[in-house]
Amino acid sequence: MRITGSGGTAMKTAYILAAILLIVPTSVLLDVPLYNHVNPELYGLPFFWWFQGMWLVIATVMYAIAALILQHVDPDKEEFQ
């Protein structure tokens, strides 16, 4: 599928979306005081551990989506395929 935009706007939008998908999980995981707690526990795991595990899965999905978006950007033609 090829989506073209005037002046490369589709390409810029793709880069912005990919950047957001990369920044969100990275910033959440770097903000350790956000999840540096023991409670609530989930199946005996402290919050600190299961929160990181949950975000590991979420981050993997978000990084994969960003990679797929960037894979379809053609900087030479300034369009999104």
Backbone hydrogen bonds, N-H to C=O, Kabsch-Sander energy under -0.5 kcal/mol:
donor,donor_aa,acceptor,acceptor_aa,energy
3,I,1,M,-0.5
3,I,80,F,-5.3
4,T,2,R,-0.5
5,G,78,E,-0.5
8,G,5,G,-1.4
9,T,6,S,-0.8
12,K,8,G,-2.2
13,T,9,T,-2.4
14,A,10,A,-2.0
15,Y,11,M,-2.2
16,I,12,K,-2.4
17,L,13,T,-2.6
18,A,14,A,-2.3
19,A,15,Y,-2.3
20,I,16,I,-2.3
21,L,17,L,-2.3
22,L,18,A,-1.4
23,I,19,A,-2.6
24,V,20,I,-2.2
26,T,22,L,-1.0
27,S,23,I,-2.9
28,V,24,V,-2.2
29,L,25,P,-2.3
30,L,26,T,-1.6
31,D,27,S,-0.9
31,D,28,V,-0.6
32,V,30,L,-1.6
34,L,31,D,-1.6
35,Y,32,V,-1.4
36,N,32,V,-0.6
37,H,35,Y,-1.8
42,L,45,L,-2.2
45,L,42,L,-1.9
47,F,38,V,-2.1
48,F,37,H,-1.5
49,W,46,P,-1.0
50,W,46,P,-2.0
51,F,47,F,-2.5
52,Q,48,F,-1.1
53,G,49,W,-2.1
54,M,50,W,-2.3
55,W,51,F,-2.3
56,L,52,Q,-1.7
57,V,53,G,-1.5
58,I,54,M,-2.3
59,A,55,W,-3.0
60,T,56,L,-1.9
61,V,57,V,-2.0
62,M,58,I,-2.5
63,Y,59,A,-2.9
64,A,60,T,-2.1
65,I,61,V,-2.2
66,A,62,M,-2.2
67,A,63,Y,-2.3
68,L,64,A,-2.2
69,I,65,I,-2.3
70,L,66,A,-2.6
71,Q,67,A,-1.7
72,H,68,L,-0.9
72,H,69,I,-0.9
73,V,70,L,-1.0
74,D,79,E,-2.1
77,K,74,D,-0.7
78,E,74,D,-1.1
79,E,74,D,-1.2
80,F,3,I,-2.6
81,Q,72,H,-3.0
81,Q,79,E,-0.5
